[in-house]
Amino acid sequence: MSRALDALIASDSEGLAPVDLLELQRKIAGERYHLAEIVARLKKDFLQKEVDRKSIYLRAKLTAKAEHLGERAMSETAAGDIAEGRPEVIRARSEEIIAEANYEAMKLKLNASGDVLTSLTMRLSNLRDERKQTALTQHQ
């Protein structure tokens, strides 16, 4: 989906007739709709990874405290430090970071494609204004 949008945006729109610019604008808007769905899914995935990581961390922290029950009381900070070093917590944090990076990358692409659409709209508006101006000048 994103590749189709990339190809549309990368296409050389210079010198296109207004009708072709309108078609390009329509296609980009359609691709943006699909990209917005992808962004929403990536956001949901990122938030789920965050919840998973917090859950795994709390379990690891409780496990660390339970493993040291017979000894003197373990502080929350010490238990948290032990939990942070556990492989499952490290893995969960990595997955969360990757999910956030994927979400942010697509969100940036969605925003940038909006800028392209705005540019196309302005260009079409300028072409309309030029055509009106030319028509007025020819009638005088």
ZAPAMI-188348 format. One record per residue: residue number from 1; residue in one letter; x, y, z of N, C-alpha, C in turn. Coordinates in steps of 0.1 Angstrom, whole numbers. Example, Ala and Ser with C-alpha at 12.3 -4.5 7.8 and 13.67 -1.06 7.14 Angstrom:
<torvexs>
TORVEX resi resn   npx   npy   npz  capx  capy  capz   cpx   cpy   cpz
TORVEX    1    a   132   -57    78   123   -45    78   132   -33    78
TORVEX    2    s   128   -22    71   137   -11    71   129     0    79
</torvexs>
This chain:
<torvexs>
TORVEX resi resn   npx   npy   npz  capx  capy  capz   cpx   cpy   cpz
TORVEX    1    m     8   -12     0     0     0     0     9    12     0
TORVEX    2    s    18    13     9    27    24    10    36    26    -3
TORVEX    3    r    39    15    -9    47    16   -22    39    22   -33
TORVEX    4    a    26    20   -34    18    26   -44    18    41   -42
TORVEX    5    l    17    45   -29    17    59   -26    30    65   -29
TORVEX    6    d    41    58   -26    54    63   -29    56    65   -44
TORVEX    7    a    51    56   -52    52    57   -66    44    69   -72
TORVEX    8    l    32    71   -66    24    82   -71    31    95   -68
TORVEX    9    i    36    96   -56    42   109   -51    55   111   -59
TORVEX   10    a    62   101   -62    75   102   -70    73   105   -84
TORVEX   11    s    61   102   -89    58   105  -104    60   120  -107
TORVEX   12    d    65   122  -118    67   136  -123    54   142  -127
TORVEX   13    s    49   151  -119    36   157  -122    38   171  -129
TORVEX   14    e    50   175  -131    53   187  -138    48   186  -153
TORVEX   15    g    40   196  -157    35   196  -171    23   187  -173
TORVEX   16    l    17   181  -163     5   173  -165    -7   183  -167
TORVEX   17    a   -16   178  -175   -28   186  -177   -36   186  -164
TORVEX   18    p   -45   196  -162   -53   197  -150   -61   184  -148
TORVEX   19    v   -66   178  -158   -74   166  -156   -65   155  -151
TORVEX   20    d   -53   154  -155   -44   144  -150   -39   147  -136
TORVEX   21    l   -38   160  -133   -35   164  -119   -46   160  -109
TORVEX   22    l   -58   162  -114   -70   158  -106   -70   143  -104
TORVEX   23    e   -67   135  -114   -66   121  -112   -55   117  -103
TORVEX   24    l   -44   123  -104   -33   121   -94   -37   124   -80
TORVEX   25    q   -43   135   -79   -48   139   -65   -58   129   -60
TORVEX   26    r   -67   124   -68   -77   114   -64   -70   101   -60
TORVEX   27    k   -60    97   -68   -53    84   -64   -45    86   -51
TORVEX   28    i   -38    97   -49   -31    99   -37   -40    99   -25
TORVEX   29    a   -52   106   -26   -61   106   -15   -66    92   -12
TORVEX   30    g   -69    84   -22   -73    70   -20   -62    62   -13
TORVEX   31    e   -50    63   -17   -39    56   -11   -37    61     4
TORVEX   32    r   -39    74     6   -38    79    20   -48    73    29
TORVEX   33    y   -60    71    23   -71    64    31   -66    51    36
TORVEX   34    h   -60    43    27   -55    30    31   -43    31    40
TORVEX   35    l   -35    41    38   -23    42    47   -28    46    61
TORVEX   36    a   -39    54    62   -44    58    75   -49    45    83
TORVEX   37    e   -54    35    76   -58    23    82   -46    16    87
TORVEX   38    i   -35    16    79   -23     9    84   -17    16    96
TORVEX   39    v   -17    30    96   -12    37   107   -20    34   120
TORVEX   40    a   -33    33   118   -42    29   130   -38    15   135
TORVEX   41    r   -36     6   126   -32    -8   130   -19    -8   137
TORVEX   42    l    -9     0   132     4     1   138     4     7   152
TORVEX   43    k    -5    17   153    -7    24   166   -12    14   176
TORVEX   44    k   -22     6   172   -28    -4   181   -17   -14   185
TORVEX   45    d    -9   -19   175     1   -28   178    11   -23   188
TORVEX   46    f    15   -10   186    25    -4   195    19    -3   209
TORVEX   47    l     7     1   210     1     2   224     0   -12   230
TORVEX   48    q    -3   -22   222    -4   -35   228    10   -40   232
TORVEX   49    k    20   -37   225    34   -40   229    38   -33   241
TORVEX   50    e    33   -21   243    36   -13   255    30   -20   267
TORVEX   51    v    17   -24   266    10   -31   277    17   -44   280
TORVEX   52    d    21   -52   269    27   -64   271    41   -63   279
TORVEX   53    r    48   -53   275    61   -50   282    59   -47   296
TORVEX   54    k    49   -38   299    47   -35   313    42   -47   322
TORVEX   55    s    34   -55   316    30   -67   322    41   -77   325
TORVEX   56    i    50   -79   315    61   -88   316    71   -82   327
TORVEX   57    y    73   -69   327    82   -62   337    76   -64   351
TORVEX   58    l    63   -62   353    58   -64   366    59   -78   371
TORVEX   59    r    56   -88   362    58  -102   366    72  -105   370
TORVEX   60    a    82  -100   362    96  -102   365   100   -96   378
TORVEX   61    k    94   -84   381    97   -77   393    92   -85   405
TORVEX   62    l    79   -90   404    74   -98   415    81  -111   417
TORVEX   63    t    86  -117   406    94  -129   407   107  -126   414
TORVEX   64    a   113  -115   411   126  -112   417   124  -110   432
TORVEX   65    k   113  -103   436   110  -102   450   107  -115   457
TORVEX   66    a   100  -124   450    96  -137   456   109  -146   457
TORVEX   67    e   118  -144   448   130  -153   449   139  -149   461
TORVEX   68    h   137  -137   466   145  -132   477   137  -130   490
TORVEX   69    l   126  -138   491   117  -137   503   124  -141   516
TORVEX   70    g   132  -151   515   138  -156   528   149  -147   532
TORVEX   71    e   154  -138   523   165  -129   527   159  -116   532
TORVEX   72    r   167  -106   535   161   -94   539   153   -87   528
TORVEX   73    a   143   -79   532   134   -73   522   141   -66   511
TORVEX   74    m   136   -69   499   142   -63   487   134   -50   484
TORVEX   75    s   142   -39   480   135   -27   477   128   -28   463
TORVEX   76    e   119   -19   461   112   -19   448   123   -15   437
TORVEX   77    t   132    -7   440   142    -3   430   151   -15   427
TORVEX   78    a   155   -22   437   164   -34   434   156   -44   426
TORVEX   79    a   144   -47   430   136   -56   422   134   -52   408
TORVEX   80    g   132   -39   406   130   -33   393   143   -34   384
TORVEX   81    d   154   -32   391   167   -34   384   169   -48   379
TORVEX   82    i   166   -58   388   167   -72   384   158   -75   372
TORVEX   83    a   145   -70   373   135   -73   363   140   -67   349
TORVEX   84    e   146   -55   350   150   -49   337   161   -57   330
TORVEX   85    g   168   -65   337   179   -73   331   174   -87   326
TORVEX   86    r   162   -90   329   157  -103   325   155  -103   310
TORVEX   87    p   158  -115   304   157  -116   289   143  -113   284
TORVEX   88    e   133  -117   291   119  -115   286   116  -100   286
TORVEX   89    v   121   -93   296   118   -79   296   126   -71   285
TORVEX   90    i   138   -75   284   146   -69   273   140   -71   259
TORVEX   91    r   135   -84   257   129   -87   244   116   -79   242
TORVEX   92    a   108   -78   253    95   -71   252    98   -56   250
TORVEX   93    r   108   -50   256   112   -36   254   116   -34   239
TORVEX   94    s   124   -43   234   128   -42   220   116   -43   210
TORVEX   95    e   107   -52   213    95   -53   204    87   -40   205
TORVEX   96    e    86   -34   217    78   -22   218    85   -11   210
TORVEX   97    i    98   -10   211   106     1   204   104    -1   189
TORVEX   98    i   105   -13   184   103   -16   170    89   -12   165
TORVEX   99    a    79   -16   173    65   -12   170    63     3   170
TORVEX  100    e    69    10   179    67    24   180    74    31   167
TORVEX  101    a    86    26   164    93    31   152    85    29   139
TORVEX  102    n    79    17   138    71    14   126    59    24   125
TORVEX  103    y    53    26   137    41    35   138    45    49   134
TORVEX  104    e    56    54   140    60    67   137    64    70   123
TORVEX  105    a    71    60   117    75    61   103    63    62    94
TORVEX  106    m    53    54    96    41    54    87    33    67    90
TORVEX  107    k    33    72   102    26    84   105    33    96    98
TORVEX  108    l    46    96    98    53   106    91    50   106    76
TORVEX  109    k    49    94    70    46    92    56    32    97    53
TORVEX  110    l    23    94    62     9    99    61     8   114    61
TORVEX  111    n    16   120    70    16   135    71    22   141    59
TORVEX  112    a    33   135    54    40   141    42    31   139    30
TORVEX  113    s    24   129    29    15   127    17     4   138    18
TORVEX  114    g     0   142    30   -10   153    31    -4   166    26
TORVEX  115    d     9   168    28    15   180    23    15   180     7
TORVEX  116    v    18   168     2    18   166   -13     4   169   -18
TORVEX  117    l    -7   164   -12   -20   167   -16   -23   182   -15
TORVEX  118    t   -19   189    -5   -21   203    -3   -14   210   -15
TORVEX  119    s    -2   206   -18     5   212   -29    -2   211   -42
TORVEX  120    l    -7   199   -45   -15   196   -57   -27   205   -57
TORVEX  121    t   -34   206   -46   -46   214   -46   -43   229   -49
TORVEX  122    m   -32   234   -43   -28   248   -46   -24   249   -61
TORVEX  123    r   -18   239   -66   -14   240   -80   -26   240   -89
TORVEX  124    l   -36   232   -86   -48   232   -94   -56   245   -93
TORVEX  125    s   -55   251   -81   -62   264   -79   -55   275   -87
TORVEX  126    n   -42   274   -87   -34   284   -95   -37   283  -110
TORVEX  127    l   -38   270  -114   -41   268  -128   -55   273  -132
TORVEX  128    r   -65   271  -123   -78   277  -125   -78   292  -126
TORVEX  129    d   -71   298  -116   -70   312  -116   -63   318  -129
TORVEX  130    e   -53   311  -133   -46   315  -146   -55   314  -157
TORVEX  131    r   -63   303  -158   -73   301  -169   -83   312  -169
TORVEX  132    k   -88   316  -157   -98   326  -156   -92   340  -160
TORVEX  133    q   -80   342  -156   -73   355  -159   -71   356  -174
TORVEX  134    t   -67   345  -180   -65   344  -195   -78   347  -202
TORVEX  135    a   -89   341  -197  -102   343  -203  -107   357  -202
TORVEX  136    l  -104   363  -191  -108   377  -189  -100   386  -198
TORVEX  137    t   -87   384  -199   -78   392  -207   -82   391  -222
TORVEX  138    q   -86   379  -226   -90   377  -240  -103   384  -244
TORVEX  139    h  -112   385  -234  -125   392  -237  -124   407  -236
TORVEX  140    q  -113   412  -232  -112   427  -231  -107   433  -243
</torvexs>
